[in-house]
Each structure stands twice: as structure tokens, then as C-alpha cells.
Amino acid sequence: MIMNSYLFLTVAAALFSIGLAIVLLKRHVIVVLMGIELMLNAANINLAVFSQYDPNRIQGQMLALFVMVVAAAESAVALAIVLQVYRHYKTVQLDELNELRF
């Protein structure tokens, strides 16, 4: 059981690192959103792994479920904003968006 925890925590750390690298290095808005989703999924894996050590195991799993719902809502709102920005500026590259007023 302990070996499995180390394995899952290593995968979560790798996912978080990949997501952070994507957010810091890429300039396309949708790719940056995918990096943020990777980081949120890494946090969910950590919540699920550490909930096995809690006497009330359901709390960590419910918090992970709540994070998934918030991530889905965040993705929907962010993609709607990206769509509106693209309609106005005709680009989704972060480097080319230097002013945000209409």
C-alpha cells in the first residue's frame, strides 16, 4: 500500500511539473488552459492518495470531486472568454494580446 502511494505521488508530481512547464512556456491560450487542467488533476490525485490515511476517507474524495466540478466550470468560462477575445482581436496568442479593452 505504501509503495502504491509513492507511485501515485510521483505521477502527481510529474503531472504538476508538466502542467507548470506548459503554463510558463507556451503562449497559446488553449494550451495554457490545458496546463492548468493538468495541475488541477495532479492536485486531485494527491487528495485521493492522502484520503486513504484519513479515518473519514470520504472527505478527501468529496473534495477531489468538488475540484473536478470547479475545473469544469473554469474551463467553460475560460473557453467562452477565449472565444470572445478571438472574435475581437482575431488571435489567441498571449504575446499578441497587449490590451484588453474593447
PDB file as gemmi writes it, atoms N, CA and C in Angstrom:
CRYST1    1.000    1.000    1.000  90.00  90.00  90.00 P 1                      
ATOM      1  N   MET A   1       0.822  -1.194   0.000  1.00  0.00           N  
ATOM      2  CA  MET A   1       0.000   0.000   0.000  1.00  0.00           C  
ATOM      3  C   MET A   1       0.869   1.263   0.000  1.00  0.00           C  
ATOM      4  N   ILE A   2       1.972   1.247   0.761  1.00  0.00           N  
ATOM      5  CA  ILE A   2       2.846   2.410   0.806  1.00  0.00           C  
ATOM      6  C   ILE A   2       3.537   2.607  -0.539  1.00  0.00           C  
ATOM      7  N   MET A   3       3.939   1.537  -1.183  1.00  0.00           N  
ATOM      8  CA  MET A   3       4.577   1.652  -2.500  1.00  0.00           C  
ATOM      9  C   MET A   3       3.622   2.271  -3.507  1.00  0.00           C  
ATOM     10  N   ASN A   4       2.366   1.891  -3.460  1.00  0.00           N  
ATOM     11  CA  ASN A   4       1.390   2.470  -4.366  1.00  0.00           C  
ATOM     12  C   ASN A   4       1.233   3.965  -4.117  1.00  0.00           C  
ATOM     13  N   SER A   5       1.303   4.379  -2.862  1.00  0.00           N  
ATOM     14  CA  SER A   5       1.196   5.806  -2.551  1.00  0.00           C  
ATOM     15  C   SER A   5       2.358   6.577  -3.159  1.00  0.00           C  
ATOM     16  N   TYR A   6       3.563   6.035  -3.034  1.00  0.00           N  
ATOM     17  CA  TYR A   6       4.720   6.700  -3.624  1.00  0.00           C  
ATOM     18  C   TYR A   6       4.595   6.792  -5.136  1.00  0.00           C  
ATOM     19  N   LEU A   7       4.088   5.740  -5.729  1.00  0.00           N  
ATOM     20  CA  LEU A   7       3.907   5.730  -7.179  1.00  0.00           C  
ATOM     21  C   LEU A   7       2.904   6.790  -7.609  1.00  0.00           C  
ATOM     22  N   PHE A   8       1.766   6.853  -6.929  1.00  0.00           N  
ATOM     23  CA  PHE A   8       0.757   7.846  -7.275  1.00  0.00           C  
ATOM     24  C   PHE A   8       1.251   9.266  -7.023  1.00  0.00           C  
ATOM     25  N   LEU A   9       1.982   9.471  -5.932  1.00  0.00           N  
ATOM     26  CA  LEU A   9       2.505  10.806  -5.644  1.00  0.00           C  
ATOM     27  C   LEU A   9       3.565  11.217  -6.663  1.00  0.00           C  
ATOM     28  N   THR A  10       4.339  10.259  -7.158  1.00  0.00           N  
ATOM     29  CA  THR A  10       5.319  10.558  -8.201  1.00  0.00           C  
ATOM     30  C   THR A  10       4.627  10.950  -9.500  1.00  0.00           C  
ATOM     31  N   VAL A  11       3.573  10.226  -9.843  1.00  0.00           N  
ATOM     32  CA  VAL A  11       2.803  10.573 -11.043  1.00  0.00           C  
ATOM     33  C   VAL A  11       2.170  11.952 -10.891  1.00  0.00           C  
ATOM     34  N   ALA A  12       1.634  12.250  -9.711  1.00  0.00           N  
ATOM     35  CA  ALA A  12       1.029  13.555  -9.474  1.00  0.00           C  
ATOM     36  C   ALA A  12       2.069  14.672  -9.570  1.00  0.00           C  
ATOM     37  N   ALA A  13       3.257  14.437  -9.025  1.00  0.00           N  
ATOM     38  CA  ALA A  13       4.314  15.443  -9.114  1.00  0.00           C  
ATOM     39  C   ALA A  13       4.741  15.666 -10.561  1.00  0.00           C  
ATOM     40  N   ALA A  14       4.819  14.574 -11.324  1.00  0.00           N  
ATOM     41  CA  ALA A  14       5.179  14.706 -12.739  1.00  0.00           C  
ATOM     42  C   ALA A  14       4.099  15.469 -13.509  1.00  0.00           C  
ATOM     43  N   LEU A  15       2.834  15.148 -13.262  1.00  0.00           N  
ATOM     44  CA  LEU A  15       1.745  15.868 -13.928  1.00  0.00           C  
ATOM     45  C   LEU A  15       1.762  17.349 -13.577  1.00  0.00           C  
ATOM     46  N   PHE A  16       1.968  17.650 -12.296  1.00  0.00           N  
ATOM     47  CA  PHE A  16       2.003  19.055 -11.888  1.00  0.00           C  
ATOM     48  C   PHE A  16       3.177  19.782 -12.532  1.00  0.00           C  
ATOM     49  N   SER A  17       4.338  19.128 -12.597  1.00  0.00           N  
ATOM     50  CA  SER A  17       5.513  19.751 -13.217  1.00  0.00           C  
ATOM     51  C   SER A  17       5.298  19.995 -14.706  1.00  0.00           C  
ATOM     52  N   ILE A  18       4.699  19.031 -15.390  1.00  0.00           N  
ATOM     53  CA  ILE A  18       4.425  19.198 -16.815  1.00  0.00           C  
ATOM     54  C   ILE A  18       3.426  20.330 -17.029  1.00  0.00           C  
ATOM     55  N   GLY A  19       2.383  20.371 -16.204  1.00  0.00           N  
ATOM     56  CA  GLY A  19       1.400  21.441 -16.314  1.00  0.00           C  
ATOM     57  C   GLY A  19       2.009  22.808 -16.052  1.00  0.00           C  
ATOM     58  N   LEU A  20       2.863  22.908 -15.043  1.00  0.00           N  
ATOM     59  CA  LEU A  20       3.509  24.182 -14.738  1.00  0.00           C  
ATOM     60  C   LEU A  20       4.432  24.615 -15.869  1.00  0.00           C  
ATOM     61  N   ALA A  21       5.170  23.660 -16.444  1.00  0.00           N  
ATOM     62  CA  ALA A  21       6.046  23.987 -17.572  1.00  0.00           C  
ATOM     63  C   ALA A  21       5.225  24.482 -18.762  1.00  0.00           C  
ATOM     64  N   ILE A  22       4.090  23.858 -19.004  1.00  0.00           N  
ATOM     65  CA  ILE A  22       3.231  24.295 -20.107  1.00  0.00           C  
ATOM     66  C   ILE A  22       2.728  25.710 -19.868  1.00  0.00           C  
ATOM     67  N   VAL A  23       2.280  25.981 -18.657  1.00  0.00           N  
ATOM     68  CA  VAL A  23       1.759  27.319 -18.349  1.00  0.00           C  
ATOM     69  C   VAL A  23       2.845  28.378 -18.504  1.00  0.00           C  
ATOM     70  N   LEU A  24       4.063  28.063 -18.091  1.00  0.00           N  
ATOM     71  CA  LEU A  24       5.134  29.058 -18.145  1.00  0.00           C  
ATOM     72  C   LEU A  24       5.750  29.226 -19.530  1.00  0.00           C  
ATOM     73  N   LEU A  25       5.735  28.178 -20.340  1.00  0.00           N  
ATOM     74  CA  LEU A  25       6.461  28.230 -21.606  1.00  0.00           C  
ATOM     75  C   LEU A  25       5.595  28.474 -22.837  1.00  0.00           C  
ATOM     76  N   LYS A  26       4.385  28.026 -22.834  1.00  0.00           N  
ATOM     77  CA  LYS A  26       3.549  28.127 -24.033  1.00  0.00           C  
ATOM     78  C   LYS A  26       2.832  29.467 -24.080  1.00  0.00           C  
ATOM     79  N   ARG A  27       2.469  29.901 -25.270  1.00  0.00           N  
ATOM     80  CA  ARG A  27       1.827  31.196 -25.453  1.00  0.00           C  
ATOM     81  C   ARG A  27       0.427  31.099 -26.052  1.00  0.00           C  
ATOM     82  N   HIS A  28      -0.014  29.912 -26.382  1.00  0.00           N  
ATOM     83  CA  HIS A  28      -1.358  29.736 -26.917  1.00  0.00           C  
ATOM     84  C   HIS A  28      -2.320  29.562 -25.742  1.00  0.00           C  
ATOM     85  N   VAL A  29      -3.412  30.307 -25.739  1.00  0.00           N  
ATOM     86  CA  VAL A  29      -4.298  30.354 -24.580  1.00  0.00           C  
ATOM     87  C   VAL A  29      -4.899  28.982 -24.272  1.00  0.00           C  
ATOM     88  N   ILE A  30      -5.311  28.250 -25.270  1.00  0.00           N  
ATOM     89  CA  ILE A  30      -5.951  26.958 -25.029  1.00  0.00           C  
ATOM     90  C   ILE A  30      -4.948  25.954 -24.475  1.00  0.00           C  
ATOM     91  N   VAL A  31      -3.711  26.010 -24.925  1.00  0.00           N  
ATOM     92  CA  VAL A  31      -2.673  25.124 -24.391  1.00  0.00           C  
ATOM     93  C   VAL A  31      -2.385  25.473 -22.932  1.00  0.00           C  
ATOM     94  N   VAL A  32      -2.388  26.758 -22.607  1.00  0.00           N  
ATOM     95  CA  VAL A  32      -2.194  27.179 -21.218  1.00  0.00           C  
ATOM     96  C   VAL A  32      -3.333  26.659 -20.344  1.00  0.00           C  
ATOM     97  N   LEU A  33      -4.564  26.700 -20.852  1.00  0.00           N  
ATOM     98  CA  LEU A  33      -5.696  26.153 -20.105  1.00  0.00           C  
ATOM     99  C   LEU A  33      -5.534  24.650 -19.872  1.00  0.00           C  
ATOM    100  N   MET A  34      -5.002  23.939 -20.860  1.00  0.00           N  
ATOM    101  CA  MET A  34      -4.764  22.505 -20.672  1.00  0.00           C  
ATOM    102  C   MET A  34      -3.700  22.260 -19.601  1.00  0.00           C  
ATOM    103  N   GLY A  35      -2.700  23.133 -19.533  1.00  0.00           N  
ATOM    104  CA  GLY A  35      -1.690  23.020 -18.478  1.00  0.00           C  
ATOM    105  C   GLY A  35      -2.280  23.241 -17.101  1.00  0.00           C  
ATOM    106  N   ILE A  36      -3.200  24.192 -16.988  1.00  0.00           N  
ATOM    107  CA  ILE A  36      -3.880  24.433 -15.711  1.00  0.00           C  
ATOM    108  C   ILE A  36      -4.714  23.213 -15.324  1.00  0.00           C  
ATOM    109  N   GLU A  37      -5.363  22.602 -16.287  1.00  0.00           N  
ATOM    110  CA  GLU A  37      -6.153  21.399 -16.002  1.00  0.00           C  
ATOM    111  C   GLU A  37      -5.256  20.252 -15.540  1.00  0.00           C  
ATOM    112  N   LEU A  38      -4.070  20.130 -16.123  1.00  0.00           N  
ATOM    113  CA  LEU A  38      -3.134  19.102 -15.652  1.00  0.00           C  
ATOM    114  C   LEU A  38      -2.745  19.328 -14.194  1.00  0.00           C  
ATOM    115  N   MET A  39      -2.513  20.583 -13.821  1.00  0.00           N  
ATOM    116  CA  MET A  39      -2.151  20.874 -12.436  1.00  0.00           C  
ATOM    117  C   MET A  39      -3.309  20.570 -11.487  1.00  0.00           C  
ATOM    118  N   LEU A  40      -4.539  20.863 -11.903  1.00  0.00           N  
ATOM    119  CA  LEU A  40      -5.689  20.541 -11.064  1.00  0.00           C  
ATOM    120  C   LEU A  40      -5.869  19.027 -10.921  1.00  0.00           C  
ATOM    121  N   ASN A  41      -5.614  18.284 -11.989  1.00  0.00           N  
ATOM    122  CA  ASN A  41      -5.703  16.824 -11.897  1.00  0.00           C  
ATOM    123  C   ASN A  41      -4.620  16.248 -10.988  1.00  0.00           C  
ATOM    124  N   ALA A  42      -3.445  16.855 -10.984  1.00  0.00           N  
ATOM    125  CA  ALA A  42      -2.391  16.409 -10.062  1.00  0.00           C  
ATOM    126  C   ALA A  42      -2.818  16.642  -8.614  1.00  0.00           C  
ATOM    127  N   ALA A  43      -3.469  17.763  -8.358  1.00  0.00           N  
ATOM    128  CA  ALA A  43      -3.976  18.019  -7.007  1.00  0.00           C  
ATOM    129  C   ALA A  43      -5.054  17.007  -6.634  1.00  0.00           C  
ATOM    130  N   ASN A  44      -5.887  16.613  -7.582  1.00  0.00           N  
ATOM    131  CA  ASN A  44      -6.915  15.603  -7.310  1.00  0.00           C  
ATOM    132  C   ASN A  44      -6.292  14.257  -6.967  1.00  0.00           C  
ATOM    133  N   ILE A  45      -5.234  13.891  -7.661  1.00  0.00           N  
ATOM    134  CA  ILE A  45      -4.559  12.625  -7.343  1.00  0.00           C  
ATOM    135  C   ILE A  45      -4.004  12.677  -5.924  1.00  0.00           C  
ATOM    136  N   ASN A  46      -3.409  13.804  -5.551  1.00  0.00           N  
ATOM    137  CA  ASN A  46      -2.894  13.947  -4.189  1.00  0.00           C  
ATOM    138  C   ASN A  46      -4.009  13.838  -3.160  1.00  0.00           C  
ATOM    139  N   LEU A  47      -5.151  14.468  -3.426  1.00  0.00           N  
ATOM    140  CA  LEU A  47      -6.274  14.381  -2.495  1.00  0.00           C  
ATOM    141  C   LEU A  47      -6.753  12.938  -2.338  1.00  0.00           C  
ATOM    142  N   ALA A  48      -6.831  12.218  -3.432  1.00  0.00           N  
ATOM    143  CA  ALA A  48      -7.287  10.832  -3.367  1.00  0.00           C  
ATOM    144  C   ALA A  48      -6.281   9.942  -2.633  1.00  0.00           C  
ATOM    145  N   VAL A  49      -4.990  10.164  -2.850  1.00  0.00           N  
ATOM    146  CA  VAL A  49      -3.974   9.351  -2.187  1.00  0.00           C  
ATOM    147  C   VAL A  49      -3.952   9.629  -0.692  1.00  0.00           C  
ATOM    148  N   PHE A  50      -3.993  10.887  -0.318  1.00  0.00           N  
ATOM    149  CA  PHE A  50      -3.917  11.209   1.105  1.00  0.00           C  
ATOM    150  C   PHE A  50      -5.221  10.929   1.838  1.00  0.00           C  
ATOM    151  N   SER A  51      -6.315  10.774   1.124  1.00  0.00           N  
ATOM    152  CA  SER A  51      -7.578  10.466   1.806  1.00  0.00           C  
ATOM    153  C   SER A  51      -7.593   9.036   2.338  1.00  0.00           C  
ATOM    154  N   GLN A  52      -6.714   8.172   1.837  1.00  0.00           N  
ATOM    155  CA  GLN A  52      -6.693   6.806   2.360  1.00  0.00           C  
ATOM    156  C   GLN A  52      -6.132   6.747   3.775  1.00  0.00           C  
ATOM    157  N   TYR A  53      -5.425   7.773   4.210  1.00  0.00           N  
ATOM    158  CA  TYR A  53      -4.895   7.816   5.573  1.00  0.00           C  
ATOM    159  C   TYR A  53      -5.830   8.524   6.536  1.00  0.00           C  
ATOM    160  N   ASP A  54      -6.914   9.055   6.047  1.00  0.00           N  
ATOM    161  CA  ASP A  54      -7.895   9.753   6.879  1.00  0.00           C  
ATOM    162  C   ASP A  54      -8.920   8.740   7.384  1.00  0.00           C  
ATOM    163  N   PRO A  55      -9.285   8.799   8.655  1.00  0.00           N  
ATOM    164  CA  PRO A  55     -10.308   7.860   9.139  1.00  0.00           C  
ATOM    165  C   PRO A  55     -11.657   8.047   8.426  1.00  0.00           C  
ATOM    166  N   ASN A  56     -11.976   9.254   8.066  1.00  0.00           N  
ATOM    167  CA  ASN A  56     -13.183   9.526   7.276  1.00  0.00           C  
ATOM    168  C   ASN A  56     -12.757   9.674   5.825  1.00  0.00           C  
ATOM    169  N   ARG A  57     -12.572   8.579   5.138  1.00  0.00           N  
ATOM    170  CA  ARG A  57     -11.996   8.585   3.792  1.00  0.00           C  
ATOM    171  C   ARG A  57     -12.804   9.389   2.793  1.00  0.00           C  
ATOM    172  N   ILE A  58     -14.035   9.608   3.060  1.00  0.00           N  
ATOM    173  CA  ILE A  58     -14.900  10.250   2.075  1.00  0.00           C  
ATOM    174  C   ILE A  58     -14.584  11.740   1.920  1.00  0.00           C  
ATOM    175  N   GLN A  59     -13.986  12.374   2.919  1.00  0.00           N  
ATOM    176  CA  GLN A  59     -13.752  13.816   2.851  1.00  0.00           C  
ATOM    177  C   GLN A  59     -12.784  14.198   1.740  1.00  0.00           C  
ATOM    178  N   GLY A  60     -11.679  13.510   1.614  1.00  0.00           N  
ATOM    179  CA  GLY A  60     -10.716  13.819   0.555  1.00  0.00           C  
ATOM    180  C   GLY A  60     -11.278  13.536  -0.820  1.00  0.00           C  
ATOM    181  N   GLN A  61     -12.050  12.467  -0.927  1.00  0.00           N  
ATOM    182  CA  GLN A  61     -12.646  12.135  -2.217  1.00  0.00           C  
ATOM    183  C   GLN A  61     -13.728  13.136  -2.601  1.00  0.00           C  
ATOM    184  N   MET A  62     -14.484  13.612  -1.628  1.00  0.00           N  
ATOM    185  CA  MET A  62     -15.503  14.630  -1.919  1.00  0.00           C  
ATOM    186  C   MET A  62     -14.839  15.953  -2.315  1.00  0.00           C  
ATOM    187  N   LEU A  63     -13.729  16.287  -1.680  1.00  0.00           N  
ATOM    188  CA  LEU A  63     -13.008  17.495  -2.057  1.00  0.00           C  
ATOM    189  C   LEU A  63     -12.448  17.367  -3.473  1.00  0.00           C  
ATOM    190  N   ALA A  64     -11.978  16.188  -3.833  1.00  0.00           N  
ATOM    191  CA  ALA A  64     -11.493  15.961  -5.206  1.00  0.00           C  
ATOM    192  C   ALA A  64     -12.635  16.102  -6.208  1.00  0.00           C  
ATOM    193  N   LEU A  65     -13.802  15.595  -5.862  1.00  0.00           N  
ATOM    194  CA  LEU A  65     -14.971  15.746  -6.728  1.00  0.00           C  
ATOM    195  C   LEU A  65     -15.353  17.213  -6.879  1.00  0.00           C  
ATOM    196  N   PHE A  66     -15.279  17.969  -5.791  1.00  0.00           N  
ATOM    197  CA  PHE A  66     -15.555  19.406  -5.842  1.00  0.00           C  
ATOM    198  C   PHE A  66     -14.549  20.122  -6.737  1.00  0.00           C  
ATOM    199  N   VAL A  67     -13.282  19.746  -6.673  1.00  0.00           N  
ATOM    200  CA  VAL A  67     -12.260  20.357  -7.528  1.00  0.00           C  
ATOM    201  C   VAL A  67     -12.546  20.046  -8.991  1.00  0.00           C  
ATOM    202  N   MET A  68     -13.023  18.835  -9.282  1.00  0.00           N  
ATOM    203  CA  MET A  68     -13.364  18.491 -10.669  1.00  0.00           C  
ATOM    204  C   MET A  68     -14.513  19.350 -11.188  1.00  0.00           C  
ATOM    205  N   VAL A  69     -15.512  19.584 -10.352  1.00  0.00           N  
ATOM    206  CA  VAL A  69     -16.648  20.413 -10.765  1.00  0.00           C  
ATOM    207  C   VAL A  69     -16.195  21.848 -11.005  1.00  0.00           C  
ATOM    208  N   VAL A  70     -15.368  22.371 -10.124  1.00  0.00           N  
ATOM    209  CA  VAL A  70     -14.855  23.736 -10.292  1.00  0.00           C  
ATOM    210  C   VAL A  70     -13.979  23.827 -11.534  1.00  0.00           C  
ATOM    211  N   ALA A  71     -13.187  22.791 -11.814  1.00  0.00           N  
ATOM    212  CA  ALA A  71     -12.336  22.795 -13.009  1.00  0.00           C  
ATOM    213  C   ALA A  71     -13.174  22.775 -14.276  1.00  0.00           C  
ATOM    214  N   ALA A  72     -14.269  22.041 -14.267  1.00  0.00           N  
ATOM    215  CA  ALA A  72     -15.151  22.022 -15.439  1.00  0.00           C  
ATOM    216  C   ALA A  72     -15.788  23.387 -15.662  1.00  0.00           C  
ATOM    217  N   ALA A  73     -16.231  24.021 -14.589  1.00  0.00           N  
ATOM    218  CA  ALA A  73     -16.807  25.359 -14.718  1.00  0.00           C  
ATOM    219  C   ALA A  73     -15.753  26.368 -15.166  1.00  0.00           C  
ATOM    220  N   GLU A  74     -14.550  26.241 -14.640  1.00  0.00           N  
ATOM    221  CA  GLU A  74     -13.459  27.139 -15.032  1.00  0.00           C  
ATOM    222  C   GLU A  74     -13.139  26.980 -16.509  1.00  0.00           C  
ATOM    223  N   SER A  75     -13.136  25.756 -16.997  1.00  0.00           N  
ATOM    224  CA  SER A  75     -12.855  25.523 -18.411  1.00  0.00           C  
ATOM    225  C   SER A  75     -13.932  26.129 -19.297  1.00  0.00           C  
ATOM    226  N   ALA A  76     -15.181  25.975 -18.903  1.00  0.00           N  
ATOM    227  CA  ALA A  76     -16.278  26.524 -19.708  1.00  0.00           C  
ATOM    228  C   ALA A  76     -16.214  28.043 -19.772  1.00  0.00           C  
ATOM    229  N   VAL A  77     -15.986  28.674 -18.635  1.00  0.00           N  
ATOM    230  CA  VAL A  77     -15.913  30.143 -18.608  1.00  0.00           C  
ATOM    231  C   VAL A  77     -14.676  30.630 -19.358  1.00  0.00           C  
ATOM    232  N   ALA A  78     -13.535  29.970 -19.164  1.00  0.00           N  
ATOM    233  CA  ALA A  78     -12.310  30.394 -19.837  1.00  0.00           C  
ATOM    234  C   ALA A  78     -12.422  30.238 -21.351  1.00  0.00           C  
ATOM    235  N   LEU A  79     -13.029  29.154 -21.816  1.00  0.00           N  
ATOM    236  CA  LEU A  79     -13.177  28.974 -23.259  1.00  0.00           C  
ATOM    237  C   LEU A  79     -14.154  29.991 -23.847  1.00  0.00           C  
ATOM    238  N   ALA A  80     -15.174  30.372 -23.092  1.00  0.00           N  
ATOM    239  CA  ALA A  80     -16.082  31.427 -23.564  1.00  0.00           C  
ATOM    240  C   ALA A  80     -15.347  32.765 -23.671  1.00  0.00           C  
ATOM    241  N   ILE A  81     -14.488  33.052 -22.713  1.00  0.00           N  
ATOM    242  CA  ILE A  81     -13.701  34.291 -22.767  1.00  0.00           C  
ATOM    243  C   ILE A  81     -12.723  34.239 -23.938  1.00  0.00           C  
ATOM    244  N   VAL A  82     -12.086  33.097 -24.158  1.00  0.00           N  
ATOM    245  CA  VAL A  82     -11.157  32.952 -25.281  1.00  0.00           C  
ATOM    246  C   VAL A  82     -11.890  33.161 -26.600  1.00  0.00           C  
ATOM    247  N   LEU A  83     -13.088  32.630 -26.713  1.00  0.00           N  
ATOM    248  CA  LEU A  83     -13.874  32.803 -27.932  1.00  0.00           C  
ATOM    249  C   LEU A  83     -14.184  34.275 -28.185  1.00  0.00           C  
ATOM    250  N   GLN A  84     -14.544  35.008 -27.155  1.00  0.00           N  
ATOM    251  CA  GLN A  84     -14.826  36.436 -27.317  1.00  0.00           C  
ATOM    252  C   GLN A  84     -13.557  37.229 -27.645  1.00  0.00           C  
ATOM    253  N   VAL A  85     -12.450  36.873 -27.028  1.00  0.00           N  
ATOM    254  CA  VAL A  85     -11.186  37.545 -27.334  1.00  0.00           C  
ATOM    255  C   VAL A  85     -10.791  37.271 -28.779  1.00  0.00           C  
ATOM    256  N   TYR A  86     -10.991  36.051 -29.244  1.00  0.00           N  
ATOM    257  CA  TYR A  86     -10.653  35.727 -30.635  1.00  0.00           C  
ATOM    258  C   TYR A  86     -11.541  36.500 -31.607  1.00  0.00           C  
ATOM    259  N   ARG A  87     -12.821  36.626 -31.278  1.00  0.00           N  
ATOM    260  CA  ARG A  87     -13.718  37.378 -32.158  1.00  0.00           C  
ATOM    261  C   ARG A  87     -13.307  38.841 -32.269  1.00  0.00           C  
ATOM    262  N   HIS A  88     -12.794  39.389 -31.197  1.00  0.00           N  
ATOM    263  CA  HIS A  88     -12.426  40.809 -31.215  1.00  0.00           C  
ATOM    264  C   HIS A  88     -11.034  41.045 -31.788  1.00  0.00           C  
ATOM    265  N   TYR A  89     -10.045  40.266 -31.353  1.00  0.00           N  
ATOM    266  CA  TYR A  89      -8.650  40.508 -31.734  1.00  0.00           C  
ATOM    267  C   TYR A  89      -8.149  39.606 -32.861  1.00  0.00           C  
ATOM    268  N   LYS A  90      -8.887  38.562 -33.214  1.00  0.00           N  
ATOM    269  CA  LYS A  90      -8.503  37.607 -34.269  1.00  0.00           C  
ATOM    270  C   LYS A  90      -7.207  36.871 -33.955  1.00  0.00           C  
ATOM    271  N   THR A  91      -6.917  36.670 -32.682  1.00  0.00           N  
ATOM    272  CA  THR A  91      -5.757  35.895 -32.266  1.00  0.00           C  
ATOM    273  C   THR A  91      -6.001  35.344 -30.867  1.00  0.00           C  
ATOM    274  N   VAL A  92      -5.329  34.224 -30.564  1.00  0.00           N  
ATOM    275  CA  VAL A  92      -5.367  33.675 -29.212  1.00  0.00           C  
ATOM    276  C   VAL A  92      -3.955  33.497 -28.648  1.00  0.00           C  
ATOM    277  N   GLN A  93      -2.975  34.122 -29.285  1.00  0.00           N  
ATOM    278  CA  GLN A  93      -1.602  34.095 -28.787  1.00  0.00           C  
ATOM    279  C   GLN A  93      -1.465  35.115 -27.665  1.00  0.00           C  
ATOM    280  N   LEU A  94      -0.928  34.691 -26.539  1.00  0.00           N  
ATOM    281  CA  LEU A  94      -0.836  35.582 -25.388  1.00  0.00           C  
ATOM    282  C   LEU A  94       0.110  36.756 -25.633  1.00  0.00           C  
ATOM    283  N   ASP A  95       1.147  36.559 -26.439  1.00  0.00           N  
ATOM    284  CA  ASP A  95       2.095  37.635 -26.704  1.00  0.00           C  
ATOM    285  C   ASP A  95       1.472  38.759 -27.527  1.00  0.00           C  
ATOM    286  N   GLU A  96       0.505  38.433 -28.352  1.00  0.00           N  
ATOM    287  CA  GLU A  96      -0.109  39.441 -29.219  1.00  0.00           C  
ATOM    288  C   GLU A  96      -1.260  40.180 -28.553  1.00  0.00           C  
ATOM    289  N   LEU A  97      -1.703  39.722 -27.399  1.00  0.00           N  
ATOM    290  CA  LEU A  97      -2.787  40.391 -26.690  1.00  0.00           C  
ATOM    291  C   LEU A  97      -2.175  41.337 -25.661  1.00  0.00           C  
ATOM    292  N   ASN A  98      -1.979  42.570 -26.067  1.00  0.00           N  
ATOM    293  CA  ASN A  98      -1.353  43.517 -25.141  1.00  0.00           C  
ATOM    294  C   ASN A  98      -2.325  44.536 -24.576  1.00  0.00           C  
ATOM    295  N   GLU A  99      -3.533  44.609 -25.081  1.00  0.00           N  
ATOM    296  CA  GLU A  99      -4.541  45.463 -24.487  1.00  0.00           C  
ATOM    297  C   GLU A  99      -5.848  44.691 -24.406  1.00  0.00           C  
ATOM    298  N   LEU A 100      -6.562  44.890 -23.313  1.00  0.00           N  
ATOM    299  CA  LEU A 100      -7.760  44.093 -23.082  1.00  0.00           C  
ATOM    300  C   LEU A 100      -9.039  44.926 -23.041  1.00  0.00           C  
ATOM    301  N   ARG A 101      -9.001  46.136 -23.522  1.00  0.00           N  
ATOM    302  CA  ARG A 101     -10.257  46.889 -23.547  1.00  0.00           C  
ATOM    303  C   ARG A 101     -10.786  46.929 -24.969  1.00  0.00           C  
ATOM    304  N   PHE A 102     -12.088  47.014 -25.065  1.00  0.00           N  
ATOM    305  CA  PHE A 102     -12.743  46.963 -26.368  1.00  0.00           C  
ATOM    306  C   PHE A 102     -12.899  48.324 -26.958  1.00  0.00           C  
TER     307      PHE A 102                                                      
END                                                                             
